[in-house]
Amino acid sequence: MTNASLNLLIQKCEEHTDYQQYADLFEQLDSSAPPRIEFVHRATPRNFLQTKKLGIFSGSFNPLTLAHIKMVEDTVAKYQLDELLLLLAKANVDKQVFGLPLAARLLTLKKYAENQQRISVGASSHGRYIDKVTALKTLFAADTEFHFIVGYDTLVRIFDAKYYTDFHTELQALFVSARIIVANRAEADIKTIETFMTQPEICRYATYVSCILLPDVYAYISSTEVRDLLEHGKTVEHLVPPSLLAMFD
């Protein structure tokens, strides 16, 4: 791949026919209104009444990497998920928008999902997981199990009391319908995750948290690394999916 850069990727996304539609969607999503999730791509086959186990991978995807893909593939297989929703929030907790615009990220997610059978893509008005569950309950059957796929940094935020008005009441409401699946990353192995969940204030929720083990080659891949390489015009073929590379053509 030649002439690859972050600016070129943004330019290619902005030239796509769906880009402005996605930019408008994020403008319409209101974080001060009731939580809302809008789909931009749905998985096939379309018999969604059969979605009993839904995986939700809500991330910044700035940009999508092979580590994200590995987390999706391994989780779908291990937990036998019927559908996997890649979800991009307008307002992520503690994360400002930089790098790829939100509309560009959503476009790259859709491009990946188009060739996958079980992958859906959506945008969320809210960043907190309890709010995402509220929105998801309006879209799926009452008996749907929600399985959130997260990295260690997100796990820590989920259990940070500063994001809640009533810490335990809200967490208990979250875990009525949801489970958390945590992937090891460079900064946190499985032991680190398990130790974190032994803290006295949160150990009661440990049964709702499980892990998937990524091989080191994936655990050390980060979107930050990809952006740094793109900003210096260096190859990222070994770090991102073919669907993203194709967007440079």
Backbone torsions as a table, in degrees:
resi	resn	phi	psi	omega
1	MET	NA	126.6	-179.2
2	THR	-117.2	159.0	176.3
3	ASN	58.9	26.7	178.1
4	ALA	-82.2	135.8	175.9
5	SER	-156.6	162.5	178.6
6	LEU	-62.8	-41.8	179.8
7	ASN	-64.6	-36.2	178.7
8	LEU	-68.0	-40.6	177.8
9	LEU	-61.8	-43.9	177.7
10	ILE	-61.5	-42.8	179.8
11	GLN	-61.6	-45.1	-179.9
12	LYS	-62.9	-38.8	178.1
13	CYS	-65.8	-43.5	-178.3
14	GLU	-64.3	-26.0	179.4
15	GLU	-81.0	-13.6	-177.3
16	HIS	-71.9	145.9	-175.9
17	THR	-63.9	-24.1	-178.1
18	ASP	-89.5	-9.9	-170.6
19	TYR	-59.9	-50.3	-176.4
20	GLN	-64.5	-35.2	176.5
21	GLN	-59.6	-41.1	-179.8
22	TYR	-72.7	-36.8	176.1
23	ALA	-62.5	-41.2	178.0
24	ASP	-65.2	-37.2	179.6
25	LEU	-60.4	-45.3	-179.9
26	PHE	-66.5	-31.7	175.5
27	GLU	-65.1	-35.4	-176.9
28	GLN	-78.6	-26.9	179.4
29	LEU	-69.2	125.7	-172.5
30	ASP	-116.0	113.1	-178.1
31	SER	-72.9	-10.0	177.0
32	SER	-94.8	-7.8	177.0
33	ALA	-94.4	175.4	175.8
34	PRO	-56.4	146.8	-177.6
35	PRO	-56.1	139.7	-175.6
36	ARG	-143.2	138.8	174.4
37	ILE	-125.4	131.5	178.2
38	GLU	-118.4	131.1	176.7
39	PHE	-82.4	143.1	169.8
40	VAL	-116.2	-9.3	176.0
41	HIS	-158.0	134.7	176.8
42	ARG	-115.1	145.1	-179.4
43	ALA	-66.7	162.7	173.2
44	THR	-118.6	148.4	-0.5
45	PRO	-71.3	165.5	-170.6
46	ARG	-93.2	22.4	177.3
47	ASN	-86.7	71.4	-170.7
48	PHE	-74.8	-10.3	174.2
49	LEU	-65.9	-16.5	178.7
50	GLN	-89.9	1.5	177.7
51	THR	-75.2	96.5	179.4
52	LYS	-96.0	-30.1	-179.9
53	LYS	-125.7	108.2	-178.4
54	LEU	-105.8	126.1	170.7
55	GLY	-92.4	138.6	177.6
56	ILE	-126.0	116.0	176.2
57	PHE	-108.5	98.2	-179.0
58	SER	-101.7	110.2	-177.3
59	GLY	-141.1	-178.2	177.9
60	SER	-87.7	-27.8	174.7
61	PHE	47.3	59.4	-169.8
62	ASN	-123.1	62.2	4.5
63	PRO	-101.9	-175.3	174.3
64	LEU	-62.7	135.1	-178.5
65	THR	-125.9	172.4	176.3
66	LEU	-66.8	-25.7	175.6
67	ALA	-65.8	-42.7	175.6
68	HIS	-58.8	-45.3	-178.2
69	ILE	-62.6	-42.9	179.7
70	LYS	-63.5	-41.3	177.2
71	MET	-60.1	-41.9	178.9
72	VAL	-63.9	-52.7	-175.0
73	GLU	-62.0	-45.1	-177.3
74	ASP	-68.7	-37.2	-179.2
75	THR	-70.1	-43.6	177.9
76	VAL	-58.3	-43.3	-178.3
77	ALA	-70.6	-48.1	-174.5
78	LYS	-67.9	-40.1	-174.7
79	TYR	-102.2	7.0	175.4
80	GLN	49.8	53.7	-179.0
81	LEU	-76.8	142.1	178.7
82	ASP	-79.9	-31.4	-176.7
83	GLU	-152.0	146.4	178.3
84	LEU	-125.1	121.9	-179.2
85	LEU	-103.0	116.7	170.4
86	LEU	-84.6	119.5	-170.2
87	LEU	-122.6	128.2	179.0
88	LEU	-114.5	119.9	-177.4
89	ALA	-89.8	141.4	175.7
90	LYS	-64.2	-39.8	-178.1
91	ALA	-125.4	94.4	176.2
92	ASN	-80.5	139.1	179.3
93	VAL	-60.1	125.6	174.9
94	ASP	67.1	10.5	-179.3
95	LYS	-124.4	121.5	174.5
96	GLN	-85.0	156.3	179.4
97	VAL	-80.4	121.1	174.6
98	PHE	-149.9	172.0	-177.4
99	GLY	72.9	-125.4	179.5
100	LEU	-73.5	135.4	172.3
101	PRO	-60.3	155.8	-178.1
102	LEU	-58.0	-41.1	180.0
103	ALA	-62.4	-36.2	177.8
104	ALA	-67.9	-41.3	178.1
105	ARG	-62.6	-43.3	-179.8
106	LEU	-62.5	-39.0	178.8
107	LEU	-64.0	-42.6	179.6
108	THR	-65.9	-34.5	176.7
109	LEU	-65.7	-43.6	179.9
110	LYS	-64.0	-41.8	180.0
111	LYS	-59.9	-39.4	176.4
112	TYR	-67.0	-45.1	-173.0
113	ALA	-69.6	-25.3	-175.6
114	GLU	-57.5	-28.4	-178.5
115	ASN	-104.2	16.8	-179.4
116	GLN	-118.0	142.0	-175.4
117	GLN	-77.9	-36.1	-170.8
118	ARG	-108.2	7.4	-171.8
119	ILE	-100.8	125.7	172.3
120	SER	-111.8	162.7	-178.9
121	VAL	-135.4	136.9	179.5
122	GLY	-149.5	169.9	176.8
123	ALA	-121.2	142.1	-176.3
124	SER	-118.9	142.1	178.3
125	SER	-77.3	-22.9	-172.9
126	HIS	-122.3	154.3	-179.0
127	GLY	-97.6	-29.8	-176.7
128	ARG	-71.2	145.5	-176.9
129	TYR	-69.5	-34.5	177.9
130	ILE	-63.7	-34.2	177.7
131	ASP	-73.1	-35.9	176.7
132	LYS	-64.8	-39.1	176.6
133	VAL	-61.6	-42.8	178.0
134	THR	-56.5	-44.8	179.2
135	ALA	-68.7	-41.6	-178.4
136	LEU	-63.5	-33.0	-179.3
137	LYS	-65.3	-21.1	177.1
138	THR	-83.2	-10.2	-174.6
139	LEU	-110.4	-20.0	-175.1
140	PHE	-125.5	161.2	-178.9
141	ALA	-59.8	155.1	-174.0
142	ALA	-62.2	-27.0	-177.0
143	ASP	-94.3	11.0	179.7
144	THR	-69.2	133.4	174.2
145	GLU	-90.6	129.8	178.8
146	PHE	-102.6	124.3	179.8
147	HIS	-119.4	106.0	-179.1
148	PHE	-86.9	128.5	177.1
149	ILE	-97.5	125.0	-175.2
150	VAL	-140.2	163.4	168.8
151	GLY	-95.3	174.6	-175.0
152	TYR	-62.2	-40.2	-178.7
153	ASP	-62.2	-36.8	177.6
154	THR	-70.4	-38.6	176.1
155	LEU	-56.1	-44.7	179.9
156	VAL	-60.8	-41.6	179.8
157	ARG	-67.2	-37.0	179.7
158	ILE	-58.4	-34.0	-177.4
159	PHE	-103.8	22.9	176.8
160	ASP	-95.0	118.0	-173.7
161	ALA	-61.4	-21.4	-175.7
162	LYS	-67.7	-15.5	-179.4
163	TYR	-91.8	4.7	-175.1
164	TYR	-126.8	148.7	171.9
165	THR	-81.5	-43.6	176.7
166	ASP	-130.6	94.5	-167.8
167	PHE	-49.5	-61.6	-172.7
168	HIS	-73.7	-35.6	178.5
169	THR	-61.7	-43.7	-179.0
170	GLU	-72.0	-38.4	176.9
171	LEU	-65.3	-40.8	177.8
172	GLN	-62.8	-37.1	176.9
173	ALA	-65.6	-37.8	177.7
174	LEU	-62.2	-46.6	-172.8
175	PHE	-83.1	-1.0	169.4
176	VAL	-63.0	-36.5	-175.5
177	SER	-116.3	-13.9	-168.7
178	ALA	-123.6	153.0	170.9
179	ARG	-126.0	156.6	-179.3
180	ILE	-115.9	128.5	175.7
181	ILE	-114.3	119.0	-173.4
182	VAL	-108.6	130.6	176.0
183	ALA	-98.1	139.4	173.8
184	ASN	-66.6	146.8	177.0
185	ARG	-131.2	179.8	-177.4
186	ALA	-57.4	-36.8	-175.0
187	GLU	-87.3	-5.5	-174.6
188	ALA	-154.5	113.2	175.5
189	ASP	-87.4	-177.9	-177.2
190	ILE	-60.8	-38.7	179.2
191	LYS	-62.2	-40.2	178.0
192	THR	-61.5	-42.1	179.1
193	ILE	-64.2	-46.6	-179.1
194	GLU	-63.9	-39.6	178.8
195	THR	-65.3	-41.0	178.3
196	PHE	-56.6	-40.7	-176.1
197	MET	-77.6	-2.3	176.4
198	THR	-89.3	-2.0	179.9
199	GLN	-60.0	138.8	-174.2
200	PRO	-54.3	-36.9	-175.5
201	GLU	-72.9	-22.2	-174.4
202	ILE	-125.2	-2.0	-174.7
203	CYS	-61.1	-24.6	178.8
204	ARG	-63.3	-18.6	-178.1
205	TYR	-98.6	3.4	-174.9
206	ALA	-61.1	-30.6	-178.8
207	THR	-68.9	-15.8	179.0
208	TYR	-93.1	0.3	-175.8
209	VAL	-118.9	126.6	176.4
210	SER	-129.9	175.9	-172.7
211	CYS	-129.9	154.5	164.5
212	ILE	-122.9	143.5	-175.7
213	LEU	-103.3	112.2	176.2
214	LEU	-87.0	138.9	171.5
215	PRO	-58.8	152.3	-176.7
216	ASP	-54.3	-35.5	-177.4
217	VAL	-60.6	-27.5	177.3
218	TYR	-95.1	-35.6	-176.9
219	ALA	-60.7	-25.5	-176.7
220	TYR	-97.3	0.0	177.0
221	ILE	-81.4	135.3	178.6
222	SER	-137.9	152.9	175.1
223	SER	-63.8	-32.8	177.9
224	THR	-59.3	-43.8	178.4
225	GLU	-61.5	-43.8	-179.9
226	VAL	-61.4	-45.8	179.5
227	ARG	-62.1	-41.6	-180.0
228	ASP	-61.4	-43.0	179.6
229	LEU	-65.6	-42.7	179.4
230	LEU	-64.0	-38.5	179.9
231	GLU	-66.1	-21.1	178.2
232	HIS	-104.9	11.2	176.2
233	GLY	68.4	26.2	-177.9
234	LYS	-101.4	160.3	-175.6
235	THR	-67.6	144.0	176.8
236	VAL	-127.0	15.4	-175.5
237	GLU	-57.8	-29.2	-178.0
238	HIS	-86.7	3.0	-173.4
239	LEU	-123.9	-16.9	-174.3
240	VAL	-127.5	157.8	-178.4
241	PRO	-72.0	156.9	178.4
242	PRO	-56.4	-32.4	-179.3
243	SER	-61.5	-33.6	177.8
244	LEU	-76.9	-40.2	178.4
245	LEU	-60.4	-36.9	-177.8
246	ALA	-63.9	-21.7	-177.9
247	MET	-73.1	-13.4	176.8
248	PHE	-80.6	-14.4	-176.3
249	ASP	-73.9	NA	NA
